Amino acid sequence: MKQRIFKPYQICDNRKDRNSGSCKATRKTLTAQITILASISITIVLSLLITLVRSAADSRLNTQIKQACILSAESVFAAYHNDCLEEFGIFLLKDASKNEAKLSKYINTNLSDVSSKVYLDGLNITDYQYATSNCGEGVYEEILSYMKYGIYSDLVDSFKNSEEEVKRAKATKEISEDMAGLEEDLVELDVNVLRLLEVVEGIDTTDDGVVIKNGKPQLAKKSYAKRGIYGEISMSSANIDNDKVYKVLNSSDYAYINLEEIVDDMYTCLEELELITDEESNANGNNSYANIFKRDYDKLEEYLTDTKKANEEAMGYIKAYYNSQDTASKSVDDLTTKLSNNKESLGQELYDSFAGDYEEIKNGVKNNERKLCNVDLIKEAITSNNIYLNNAEDKLSCIKETLTKDKITEYKSSLDSIKSNLSKISNKNLKFDYSQIDFSSSSSGLSKIKKIISTLQEGYLGLIIDDVSTISDKSINYKDLANSLSGDEIKTEISLKDTKDNIFYNEYLTMHFKDAADFLDEDGKLKKSDTGQLDYMIEFILCGNSSDKENLSKTLFEMSGIREGMNLAYLLTDSTKKAEAYTLALSLVGFTGCEAAVRAGQYLILSAWAYGESIMDLRTLMKGGKVPLVKTKDNWQLSLTNLLDSNFTNNKNDDKGLAYEDYLRMLLLVKNLSKKNLGTMAAMELQMIDMGHTDFRMKDYIVSFKGEASFKKSSKTSSYKQEISYSYIN
């Protein structure tokens, strides 16, 4: 049978062909192909529809799973600590270990209500944020949320300048302390100059100055570099311009020695010995001239030994002087940087005041030509004199044997050399200027000022509060409060993003915690409370000590720092008071001739004065009064005379200014945010303990979590993963 070949794409061009059999075959072929194509299309469409239906069902189920997880997480976190929320407006959830089991239970319950085709296959919580994590960042954010959306936003304007003022006070205090601290470096310079005066001139000194009694300088009672004079002894040859100094020295057991007389006397012995005819006495040296020669020899030997020793000591003090100068120069250079870095905080007026005094100090530190003496010239003179002393000593050793007639020629030659060297020893550059020293009274230098500062710092609490027994004697003994945590327990610190956040946070503290001022009675005296772990909670947050007294004491000390800085800022711009301090410094250390020392002493006095005024300010605050942030001539209380007499009686009470709580806010502003937040949480713990929650510790509570839940559908073996999380923090 012949096989028939179909031509599916044959086209009929005319009516005849269209009616022919060949065109009929073509139509059948096309019909078959359309049927197959339609079947395929229907299949695809149906598959797509089925897929969409299944996807919609899966999506619906996944949504139900997600909703179940969200509802379950909310159910777990709904078990927050009620008393903590009511007391502080803070959400906290305890027992992180038990919450995972609760979450699993809630998820299964919620899933059973929507579908029996899916079940929880696993739950893994990988990230808990505890209340103490990152220094309590979660609690910090909750506090800010509480404050920002309340009625407290108007607080920002009222305290917007506080932080800048605190920075100004801090910068003023630090730079003033550094300028005054230079006094310690300069003291080392002056102490070495005073010691130089003692070993070169022979006048007794202490670290504070020349020792004076009954209007006269006192003898050091030891040999000194200028004691030997070749020729007539006088004020001129001794190179002394003060009659009192000269008389004290020249009328003592350590009076000046005329070296020329000693040498001439030794020459005379040699010449007279030549005339002796008694050969026996001449041969054995048993004659009066030999004895006199030996006596003069001993004097000369003692002078050379003692003077070389004094010169050695002097060179040691000169070396120490230069070392101290290097240290002082470094301190000056460091102060240059600090002054420049704080220019903006200080403001132009204060900066200019500091800069002018700083130049005086810098020049004084690097200049060795002091009024009391020129250290460089003294060094040159001693170095030169030592050469002649050594030469004389070498030649003197050649005539140490007993003098006999046969040695006369040899001894004359040595004595000629000794004379030549001793005559070249000069006091010309060993000059000290006593014009700045007041011999009518014994100066104690700056020791009195330092003693006043020490007294103020050590006894400031008793000076501020008349009866310290009224201070709360409460203390705690907990070792696991939030402010004791460290290392991995807290990890990173909190970063302050905005100054106003700090203000909001601090106002939260003043709303929820008491301070010492809350315990002042109508008479401005502290009263004790019978309730609570501690009374002064704001002070506890600031300081973190275990007792009210420690916390109050440290708070007042830090508060005095703010007041001292502000008081210094005023003193430095009051030309009259600044001049008073300079005059006093000049009278105490001006004898050194070091302007840098006087300027540094002036700043030490100004610092003591400002600190004394701050004591009076705090006395006012602790009686419920107010103290203006910026002082003026009218509201300044302490005179320099009263400071020196340690008289801190209050004479003025300004009803304008800032109260104790306002200065606490300033301390809170500059407190390290992380430490402050940890202290806040510790204070919360103490109040929770007071409410009966003895085991309440922030480290046991969480504020958020993150994890992953795994689900399986009954008809499939693959798992579905769902992230799950919740946080109290917005």
C-alpha distance (Angstrom), angle and dihedral (degrees) to the residues before:
residue distance angle dihedral
M1 . . .
K2 3.74 . .
Q3 3.72 114.5 .
R4 3.76 116.5 -123.8
I5 3.73 119.1 -132.5
F6 3.81 116.7 -146.8
K7 3.79 121.0 -148.7
P8 3.77 104.9 -160.3
Y9 3.77 95.0 -176.3
Q10 3.85 97.2 48.6
I11 3.78 111.9 134.1
C12 3.85 124.9 -150.7
D13 3.76 109.4 -135.6
N14 3.86 99.7 -175.9
R15 3.70 142.3 26.7
K16 3.78 92.0 -99.6
D17 3.70 92.6 55.0
R18 3.75 92.5 45.7
N19 3.76 90.5 57.2
S20 3.71 93.0 46.1
G21 3.77 125.2 98.4
S22 3.71 94.0 -109.8
C23 3.82 93.0 65.8
K24 3.79 91.5 47.6
A25 3.77 89.1 57.7
T26 3.76 90.4 52.1
R27 3.78 92.3 53.6
K28 3.79 91.5 53.0
T29 3.77 91.2 51.2
L30 3.82 93.4 52.6
T31 3.77 91.8 47.9
A32 3.79 91.3 55.2
Q33 3.78 92.4 49.3
I34 3.84 93.5 51.2
T35 3.79 90.4 52.0
I36 3.82 92.2 54.8
L37 3.82 92.5 46.7
A38 3.77 91.8 50.2
S39 3.78 91.3 50.9
I40 3.77 91.3 52.4
S41 3.81 92.1 48.2
I42 3.77 92.5 49.5
T43 3.77 90.4 49.4
I44 3.80 91.7 52.0
V45 3.78 93.0 47.1
L46 3.78 91.9 48.4
S47 3.81 91.4 48.9
L48 3.76 90.3 50.4
L49 3.78 91.7 48.9
I50 3.79 91.5 48.6
T51 3.84 90.3 48.4
L52 3.77 91.6 49.3
V53 3.77 91.6 49.1
R54 3.79 91.3 49.0
S55 3.83 91.3 45.1
A56 3.77 90.5 50.6
A57 3.77 89.5 50.2
D58 3.84 90.9 48.8
S59 3.79 91.2 46.3
R60 3.75 90.8 50.5
L61 3.78 90.9 48.8
N62 3.80 91.7 46.8
T63 3.78 90.1 50.8
Q64 3.77 89.4 50.6
I65 3.83 89.2 50.7
K66 3.78 91.4 49.6
Q67 3.78 91.7 47.6
A68 3.78 90.3 48.3
C69 3.82 89.8 53.1
I70 3.80 93.1 48.3
L71 3.79 93.1 47.3
S72 3.79 91.2 46.3
A73 3.83 92.7 50.2
E74 3.80 90.2 48.9
S75 3.78 89.9 49.5
V76 3.80 91.2 53.3
F77 3.82 94.0 46.9
A78 3.80 91.3 46.6
A79 3.81 86.4 77.2
Y80 3.84 92.4 77.6
H81 3.80 122.5 150.6
N82 3.81 104.2 -83.5
D83 3.81 98.2 -162.0
C84 3.79 92.1 49.1
L85 3.79 90.1 51.5
E86 3.79 92.7 47.5
E87 3.81 94.4 45.1
F88 3.81 100.6 40.3
G89 3.82 108.1 9.5
I90 3.81 89.1 -117.3
F91 3.82 126.1 135.4
L92 3.80 114.7 -142.2
L93 3.80 131.6 166.4
K94 3.79 122.7 -154.9
D95 3.82 133.7 -152.0
A96 3.78 103.3 36.5
S97 3.82 90.1 -177.2
K98 3.82 92.4 58.7
N99 3.79 94.9 43.3
E100 3.80 93.2 72.8
A101 3.80 91.1 59.4
K102 3.80 90.8 46.8
L103 3.78 90.6 49.6
S104 3.81 92.1 52.0
K105 3.77 90.8 49.8
Y106 3.81 93.3 49.3
I107 3.82 92.4 47.3
N108 3.82 92.9 52.2
T109 3.82 91.1 47.3
N110 3.78 92.5 49.9
L111 3.83 92.0 46.6
S112 3.79 93.2 50.6
D113 3.78 88.7 59.5
V114 3.80 93.8 56.4
S115 3.80 107.1 30.5
S116 3.76 143.2 1.1
K117 3.80 92.0 -161.0
V118 3.81 96.6 76.9
Y119 3.76 132.9 52.1
L120 3.83 138.6 179.4
D121 3.77 109.1 -95.5
G122 3.81 99.5 178.6
L123 3.79 144.9 -13.5
N124 3.78 126.2 -153.5
I125 3.83 121.4 179.7
T126 3.80 105.2 -165.0
D127 3.78 103.9 169.9
Y128 3.80 126.7 44.5
Q129 3.80 117.4 174.8
Y130 3.77 107.3 -152.3
A131 3.78 124.1 -155.9
T132 3.81 88.5 -108.1
S133 3.82 96.5 45.3
N134 3.81 113.1 123.4
C135 3.81 91.1 4.9
G136 3.81 91.4 -51.1
E137 3.79 96.5 -53.9
G138 3.81 91.4 160.3
V139 3.81 92.6 55.1
Y140 3.80 89.4 45.6
E141 3.82 91.5 54.1
E142 3.81 91.4 47.6
I143 3.79 90.8 52.1
L144 3.80 91.1 50.9
S145 3.79 91.3 48.9
Y146 3.78 89.6 50.5
M147 3.81 91.8 51.7
K148 3.80 101.8 37.8
Y149 3.73 96.1 56.6
G150 3.77 95.3 43.1
I151 3.78 130.5 75.6
Y152 3.79 94.9 -78.8
S153 3.80 103.1 90.6
D154 3.83 91.0 100.8
L155 3.82 89.3 68.0
V156 3.79 92.5 78.6
D157 3.80 94.8 72.9
S158 3.79 94.2 48.7
F159 3.81 92.7 55.4
K160 3.80 102.1 29.4
N161 3.83 92.1 108.5
S162 3.81 97.1 43.5
E163 3.78 96.3 84.3
E164 3.81 92.6 50.2
E165 3.80 91.2 49.3
V166 3.79 91.3 49.9
K167 3.81 90.0 49.8
R168 3.80 89.6 50.2
A169 3.80 92.0 49.2
K170 3.79 91.5 46.9
A171 3.81 93.4 48.5
T172 3.81 91.5 46.7
K173 3.79 92.2 50.1
E174 3.81 94.5 46.0
I175 3.80 95.3 48.7
S176 3.82 92.2 44.1
E177 3.79 89.7 50.4
D178 3.80 90.1 49.5
M179 3.80 91.2 49.2
A180 3.80 89.8 47.8
G181 3.81 88.6 42.3
L182 3.78 88.1 60.2
E183 3.78 83.8 67.4
E184 3.80 87.5 71.3
D185 3.81 90.1 55.0
L186 3.79 91.4 44.1
V187 3.80 90.7 48.0
E188 3.78 87.1 62.4
L189 3.80 88.9 54.3
D190 3.79 92.1 49.0
V191 3.80 94.6 43.1
N192 3.79 88.8 56.4
V193 3.82 90.5 47.9
L194 3.81 90.1 50.5
R195 3.80 90.9 49.3
L196 3.78 87.5 48.6
L197 3.80 88.7 54.1
E198 3.80 89.2 51.9
V199 3.82 98.0 51.1
V200 3.81 96.2 37.1
E201 3.83 102.3 36.9
G202 3.81 100.3 25.2
I203 3.84 96.7 -126.6
D204 3.81 118.5 136.0
T205 3.82 116.6 -114.3
T206 3.79 141.8 174.2
D207 3.80 130.9 -158.7
D208 3.81 87.7 -86.7
G209 3.79 100.5 50.1
V210 3.78 146.4 -77.6
V211 3.81 115.4 -15.9
I212 3.79 107.8 -116.5
K213 3.82 128.3 -175.7
N214 3.76 127.3 173.2
G215 3.77 90.1 -5.0
K216 3.80 93.5 -56.1
P217 3.80 134.1 103.6
Q218 3.78 114.2 -115.4
L219 3.78 128.0 -122.2
A220 3.80 118.8 -109.9
K221 3.84 88.0 -141.5
K222 3.75 96.2 -136.1
S223 3.76 137.1 86.3
Y224 3.79 118.4 -79.8
A225 3.80 139.1 -161.9
K226 3.83 97.0 -104.4
R227 3.79 96.5 48.4
G228 3.80 96.1 102.0
I229 3.83 117.2 72.8
Y230 3.78 123.1 178.6
G231 3.76 102.6 -141.2
E232 3.75 137.2 1.5
I233 3.80 114.9 1.5
S234 3.78 113.9 -124.7
M235 3.81 141.0 132.0
S236 3.79 87.4 -94.1
S237 3.81 96.4 52.0
A238 3.82 89.9 43.2
N239 3.82 87.5 49.1
I240 3.82 93.0 -132.3
D241 3.79 121.7 143.3
N242 3.80 97.7 -171.3
D243 3.78 120.0 80.8
K244 3.84 94.2 -157.4
V245 3.78 92.7 54.2
Y246 3.80 92.5 46.6
K247 3.81 94.7 49.2
V248 3.80 93.9 47.5
L249 3.78 90.9 51.7
N250 3.79 99.5 41.2
S251 3.80 95.5 46.8
S252 3.80 95.7 52.9
D253 3.78 137.0 84.5
Y254 3.79 85.5 -97.0
A255 3.79 95.7 55.2
Y256 3.78 121.4 151.8
I257 3.81 117.1 -75.4
N258 3.79 121.7 -134.8
L259 3.78 100.7 -139.6
E260 3.81 92.5 -174.0
E261 3.82 91.1 60.6
I262 3.80 91.4 51.7
V263 3.80 93.3 49.3
D264 3.81 92.7 44.3
D265 3.78 89.8 49.7
M266 3.79 89.7 53.4
Y267 3.83 90.1 50.7
T268 3.78 89.3 51.6
C269 3.80 90.8 53.4
L270 3.78 90.2 53.3
E271 3.80 92.7 48.5
E272 3.81 94.3 46.5
L273 3.77 92.1 46.9
E274 3.81 89.5 60.6
L275 3.80 89.4 62.0
I276 3.80 95.5 54.4
T277 3.80 113.7 110.3
D278 3.79 96.1 -173.5
E279 3.78 98.1 102.1
E280 3.79 94.4 -176.3
S281 3.81 94.8 58.0
N282 3.75 89.8 41.2
A283 3.78 92.9 51.2
N284 3.80 96.3 52.3
G285 3.82 95.8 35.9
N286 3.75 91.3 -119.7
N287 3.79 97.3 140.3
S288 3.77 137.7 106.9
Y289 3.82 94.6 -109.7
A290 3.78 92.5 54.3
N291 3.80 89.6 50.5
I292 3.82 92.9 49.1
F293 3.79 90.0 45.9
K294 3.83 89.4 52.6
R295 3.82 91.0 49.2
D296 3.83 91.3 52.4
Y297 3.77 90.2 44.2
D298 3.82 90.2 55.3
K299 3.82 90.9 49.2
L300 3.77 91.0 50.8
E301 3.79 93.3 45.6
E302 3.82 91.4 49.3
Y303 3.81 91.0 48.9
L304 3.80 93.2 50.3
T305 3.82 93.0 46.5
D306 3.80 94.9 46.1
T307 3.80 94.7 43.0
K308 3.78 93.3 49.1
K309 3.82 88.4 50.3
A310 3.81 91.1 49.8
N311 3.79 90.2 48.4
E312 3.78 90.6 50.1
E313 3.80 90.2 52.5
A314 3.79 90.1 47.3
M315 3.80 92.0 52.8
G316 3.80 88.9 50.0
Y317 3.80 90.5 54.7
I318 3.79 90.6 46.0
K319 3.79 90.5 52.8
A320 3.81 90.5 48.2
Y321 3.80 88.0 48.6
Y322 3.80 92.0 56.2
N323 3.81 91.3 46.1
S324 3.81 90.2 51.6
Q325 3.77 88.6 48.1
D326 3.81 90.3 55.8
T327 3.81 90.1 51.0
A328 3.79 91.8 47.9
S329 3.80 90.8 47.9
K330 3.80 90.5 53.9
S331 3.80 90.3 49.9
V332 3.79 89.2 50.7
D333 3.81 90.9 51.0
D334 3.81 90.9 49.3
L335 3.79 89.2 50.3
T336 3.81 89.2 53.2
T337 3.79 90.0 60.5
K338 3.80 94.6 44.3
L339 3.80 92.3 48.6
S340 3.80 91.0 51.2
N341 3.81 93.7 46.3
N342 3.81 92.4 51.6
K343 3.80 98.2 44.6
E344 3.80 93.4 107.3
S345 3.81 94.0 47.0
L346 3.80 92.7 47.8
G347 3.77 98.0 48.2
Q348 3.79 124.9 -134.8
E349 3.82 98.9 -77.0
L350 3.80 95.5 52.0
Y351 3.79 92.2 40.7
D352 3.81 91.5 53.9
S353 3.81 90.9 49.3
F354 3.79 91.6 51.9
A355 3.80 93.3 43.1
G356 3.82 94.0 54.6
D357 3.81 94.0 50.9
Y358 3.77 90.9 42.0
E359 3.81 91.4 59.5
E360 3.81 90.0 53.0
I361 3.80 91.0 51.1
K362 3.80 93.7 45.8
N363 3.80 92.9 50.9
G364 3.79 91.8 45.8
V365 3.79 92.9 51.1
K366 3.79 93.9 52.7
N367 3.82 96.9 41.8
N368 3.81 116.5 86.5
E369 3.80 94.7 -172.4
R370 3.77 99.0 96.5
K371 3.78 126.1 172.5
L372 3.77 92.0 -115.5
C373 3.78 92.3 51.6
N374 3.77 146.4 -32.1
V375 3.79 104.9 -107.2
D376 3.79 94.4 -164.3
L377 3.83 92.8 53.6
I378 3.79 92.1 46.8
K379 3.79 89.9 51.8
E380 3.81 90.7 51.8
A381 3.80 92.5 47.4
I382 3.81 94.4 49.3
T383 3.80 91.9 46.1
S384 3.81 90.2 51.5
N385 3.82 94.7 44.3
N386 3.80 91.2 49.9
I387 3.79 90.0 61.7
Y388 3.81 91.6 57.1
L389 3.80 92.4 42.0
N390 3.81 91.2 54.0
N391 3.82 92.0 47.4
A392 3.80 91.3 49.3
E393 3.79 91.0 47.8
D394 3.81 91.6 52.0
K395 3.81 91.8 52.0
L396 3.78 92.3 43.3
S397 3.80 89.4 58.8
C398 3.80 87.3 61.2
I399 3.81 92.7 64.2
K400 3.75 99.9 42.7
E401 3.78 94.9 108.5
T402 3.80 122.2 90.2
L403 3.76 112.1 -73.5
T404 3.78 115.1 -110.5
K405 3.77 131.2 165.9
D406 3.77 94.5 -103.8
K407 3.84 90.7 60.1
I408 3.78 97.7 52.9
T409 3.78 96.5 98.4
E410 3.80 92.9 46.0
Y411 3.81 92.5 46.6
K412 3.82 92.1 48.3
S413 3.77 89.8 56.0
S414 3.82 92.0 50.7
L415 3.79 91.0 44.4
D416 3.81 90.0 52.6
S417 3.81 89.0 56.8
I418 3.81 92.2 45.3
K419 3.80 90.3 50.8
S420 3.78 91.9 48.9
N421 3.81 92.6 52.4
L422 3.81 97.4 41.6
S423 3.80 91.2 50.2
K424 3.81 89.1 58.1
I425 3.81 94.1 55.9
S426 3.78 105.4 107.2
N427 3.79 138.2 -167.9
K428 3.79 91.6 -165.8
N429 3.83 96.7 111.0
L430 3.80 95.4 29.3
K431 3.78 89.0 91.5
F432 3.83 129.0 149.7
D433 3.79 125.1 -171.8
Y434 3.82 113.8 -140.6
S435 3.80 96.0 176.1
Q436 3.82 93.1 105.2
I437 3.81 94.8 49.9
D438 3.77 118.4 97.5
F439 3.81 105.2 -148.9
S440 3.79 91.6 -174.9
S441 3.81 91.1 80.3
S442 3.73 137.2 21.2
S443 3.82 110.5 -111.6
S444 3.77 117.7 -142.0
G445 3.78 91.7 -165.2
L446 3.78 114.2 -140.9
S447 3.79 93.7 -30.8
K448 3.81 92.3 106.6
I449 3.80 91.6 52.3
K450 3.79 90.6 48.5
K451 3.79 90.3 49.0
I452 3.82 90.5 52.3
I453 3.80 90.9 51.3
S454 3.80 91.0 47.8
T455 3.81 91.1 49.5
L456 3.80 91.6 49.3
Q457 3.79 93.3 49.1
E458 3.79 96.4 44.7
G459 3.80 98.0 41.3
Y460 3.79 101.6 29.0
L461 3.82 94.3 117.8
G462 3.80 92.5 59.0
L463 3.81 90.8 44.9
I464 3.82 91.7 52.5
I465 3.81 98.7 41.5
D466 3.79 114.0 40.1
D467 3.81 94.7 -156.2
V468 3.81 110.4 34.0
S469 3.82 90.2 -177.7
T470 3.81 87.7 77.1
I471 3.81 90.7 66.1
S472 3.81 114.0 104.5
D473 3.79 112.3 -94.7
K474 3.81 94.5 -159.0
S475 3.80 119.9 130.2
I476 3.80 138.2 171.7
N477 3.78 133.3 -140.7
Y478 3.82 105.7 -160.8
K479 3.79 117.6 135.3
D480 3.82 100.1 -173.5
L481 3.79 104.9 54.8
A482 3.79 118.9 132.4
N483 3.81 94.1 -102.8
S484 3.81 90.5 59.9
L485 3.81 94.3 58.4
S486 3.78 120.1 108.0
G487 3.79 145.3 161.6
D488 3.80 118.2 15.4
E489 3.79 91.0 1.8
I490 3.80 91.7 71.9
K491 3.85 103.6 16.3
T492 3.81 113.7 -179.0
E493 3.80 126.3 20.1
I494 3.79 129.6 -113.6
S495 3.80 117.7 -98.9
L496 3.79 119.6 -142.4
K497 3.80 108.3 -128.9
D498 3.80 100.2 179.7
T499 3.81 134.4 15.8
K500 3.79 91.4 -134.3
D501 3.82 88.9 60.0
N502 3.79 87.7 60.0
I503 3.80 90.5 51.0
F504 3.82 92.1 48.7
Y505 3.79 90.5 48.7
N506 3.81 93.4 49.6
E507 3.79 91.9 49.8
Y508 3.78 88.6 53.0
L509 3.81 88.1 56.8
T510 3.80 93.9 50.3
M511 3.83 89.2 49.5
H512 3.80 96.1 51.8
F513 3.82 104.6 31.8
K514 3.81 136.0 51.4
D515 3.79 128.6 -128.5
A516 3.82 134.1 -162.1
A517 3.81 93.1 -87.0
D518 3.82 88.6 63.9
F519 3.81 87.1 65.9
L520 3.82 97.6 53.9
D521 3.79 114.9 113.6
E522 3.80 126.2 -144.0
D523 3.80 91.1 -83.6
G524 3.80 91.9 54.6
K525 3.80 94.8 -106.9
L526 3.80 125.9 131.0
K527 3.77 117.4 -107.8
K528 3.80 127.9 -163.4
S529 3.79 127.1 -121.0
D530 3.81 127.2 -140.3
T531 3.82 95.2 -151.7
G532 3.78 136.7 63.9
Q533 3.78 135.3 42.5
L534 3.82 90.9 -96.7
D535 3.81 132.1 1.4
Y536 3.79 102.9 -149.6
M537 3.81 100.8 57.1
I538 3.82 98.8 160.7
E539 3.79 88.4 52.7
F540 3.82 87.8 49.2
I541 3.81 90.5 53.5
L542 3.80 90.0 50.0
C543 3.81 98.4 45.1
G544 3.80 108.3 18.1
N545 3.80 96.5 -148.8
S546 3.78 122.0 146.7
S547 3.82 98.7 -117.4
D548 3.79 136.2 54.0
K549 3.79 91.6 -128.8
E550 3.80 93.4 54.0
N551 3.78 92.2 46.9
L552 3.79 94.2 47.5
S553 3.79 92.1 45.7
K554 3.80 93.3 51.3
T555 3.81 92.2 43.8
L556 3.80 91.6 52.9
F557 3.80 90.0 47.6
E558 3.82 91.4 52.8
M559 3.79 90.7 43.3
S560 3.79 89.0 52.9
G561 3.80 86.6 56.2
I562 3.81 90.7 59.5
R563 3.78 91.6 46.2
E564 3.81 91.9 45.0
G565 3.80 90.1 53.9
M566 3.79 92.8 48.9
N567 3.81 91.4 45.0
L568 3.79 90.6 50.0
A569 3.79 89.7 50.8
Y570 3.80 87.9 58.8
L571 3.81 96.3 43.3
L572 3.80 91.9 51.2
T573 3.80 90.7 55.8
D574 3.81 95.9 43.3
S575 3.80 103.5 87.0
T576 3.81 93.7 -165.9
K577 3.80 96.3 53.9
K578 3.77 91.8 40.6
A579 3.80 89.2 53.7
E580 3.82 90.4 50.0
A581 3.79 89.8 55.9
Y582 3.80 91.5 47.6
T583 3.81 92.4 50.8
L584 3.80 90.9 51.5
A585 3.81 91.7 47.3
L586 3.81 90.2 49.8
S587 3.79 91.1 53.0
L588 3.81 91.5 49.6
V589 3.81 103.6 42.2
G590 3.80 104.7 6.6
F591 3.80 91.6 103.6
T592 3.81 88.4 74.9
G593 3.76 89.5 66.8
C594 3.80 89.2 -137.1
E595 3.79 110.8 132.1
A596 3.79 89.0 -168.6
A597 3.80 89.8 58.3
V598 3.80 90.9 49.5
R599 3.81 91.6 49.5
A600 3.78 92.2 46.9
G601 3.81 88.8 47.3
Q602 3.79 88.9 50.8
Y603 3.81 90.1 55.8
L604 3.79 90.8 47.9
I605 3.81 88.8 54.1
L606 3.82 92.0 45.4
S607 3.80 90.2 50.1
A608 3.81 91.2 50.3
W609 3.79 89.8 47.1
A610 3.81 92.9 49.7
Y611 3.80 90.9 46.5
G612 3.80 91.3 50.1
E613 3.81 89.4 51.7
S614 3.81 89.3 49.9
I615 3.82 89.4 56.0
M616 3.79 88.6 56.0
D617 3.81 90.2 46.4
L618 3.79 91.4 53.6
R619 3.79 91.3 47.8
T620 3.80 86.7 58.4
L621 3.82 93.1 47.2
M622 3.80 93.4 48.7
K623 3.78 89.5 54.7
G624 3.79 91.1 55.6
G625 3.80 95.3 -98.0
K626 3.78 132.3 128.5
V627 3.80 132.7 -113.0
P628 3.83 123.4 -159.7
L629 3.78 112.7 -118.8
V630 3.81 91.6 -135.4
K631 3.79 118.1 45.4
T632 3.80 126.1 -140.7
K633 3.77 135.6 -174.9
D634 3.81 89.3 -94.6
N635 3.81 98.0 53.8
W636 3.83 98.6 36.5
Q637 3.82 109.2 114.6
L638 3.82 113.8 -178.0
S639 3.81 122.8 73.1
L640 3.78 120.9 -154.9
T641 3.79 89.2 -117.5
N642 3.80 91.7 55.6
L643 3.79 89.9 47.7
L644 3.81 90.8 55.8
D645 3.81 89.2 46.9
S646 3.84 91.1 46.5
N647 3.79 90.5 -124.0
F648 3.82 107.9 154.6
T649 3.80 99.8 166.3
N650 3.81 112.2 146.2
N651 3.78 114.5 -119.0
K652 3.80 101.2 169.5
N653 3.80 134.6 47.3
D654 3.79 113.8 -171.4
D655 3.79 114.3 -157.5
K656 3.79 89.1 -158.1
G657 3.74 125.7 74.1
L658 3.78 136.2 47.5
A659 3.78 129.1 -30.2
Y660 3.80 128.7 -139.2
E661 3.82 91.7 -90.0
D662 3.80 90.7 54.7
Y663 3.79 92.0 54.6
L664 3.81 88.4 48.0
R665 3.80 87.3 57.0
M666 3.79 88.7 54.6
L667 3.78 91.3 52.9
L668 3.80 89.2 48.4
L669 3.80 89.9 51.2
V670 3.80 92.9 59.2
K671 3.80 96.7 36.8
N672 3.80 114.8 112.8
L673 3.80 104.0 -94.4
S674 3.80 96.7 -136.5
K675 3.81 93.9 48.6
K676 3.78 90.7 45.2
N677 3.81 91.5 51.7
L678 3.80 92.2 48.9
G679 3.81 88.2 49.8
T680 3.80 89.7 50.4
M681 3.79 91.5 53.2
A682 3.82 90.2 48.3
A683 3.81 88.8 52.5
M684 3.81 89.6 50.4
E685 3.80 89.2 51.4
L686 3.80 91.0 52.6
Q687 3.79 92.3 51.0
M688 3.80 91.1 47.6
I689 3.81 88.2 51.8
D690 3.82 88.4 51.8
M691 3.82 87.9 54.2
G692 3.81 91.4 56.0
H693 3.82 100.8 -93.3
T694 3.78 94.2 120.8
D695 3.81 94.3 168.8
F696 3.80 96.0 48.1
R697 3.81 108.9 131.4
M698 3.78 124.5 161.1
K699 3.79 92.0 -138.8
D700 3.82 89.1 67.6
Y701 3.82 94.4 56.7
I702 3.79 131.5 79.1
V703 3.80 132.1 -152.3
S704 3.82 99.2 -169.9
F705 3.79 144.8 0.4
K706 3.80 140.3 -163.9
G707 3.77 129.7 -160.4
E708 3.79 147.8 129.8
A709 3.80 132.5 -99.9
S710 3.81 122.2 -155.6
F711 3.83 121.1 -150.1
K712 3.81 134.8 -173.0
K713 3.76 129.3 -159.0
S714 3.77 116.3 -138.9
S715 3.81 92.5 -125.0
K716 3.79 95.9 49.8
T717 3.75 138.1 54.2
S718 3.83 97.0 -151.2
S719 3.83 120.1 93.2
Y720 3.76 129.4 -124.1
K721 3.83 116.6 -140.8
Q722 3.79 122.4 -147.7
E723 3.81 125.1 -176.1
I724 3.76 112.0 -135.0
S725 3.83 128.6 -168.0
Y726 3.77 144.9 146.6
S727 3.83 135.8 -173.6
Y728 3.79 137.5 -176.3
I729 3.82 87.4 -151.9
N730 3.78 116.1 91.6
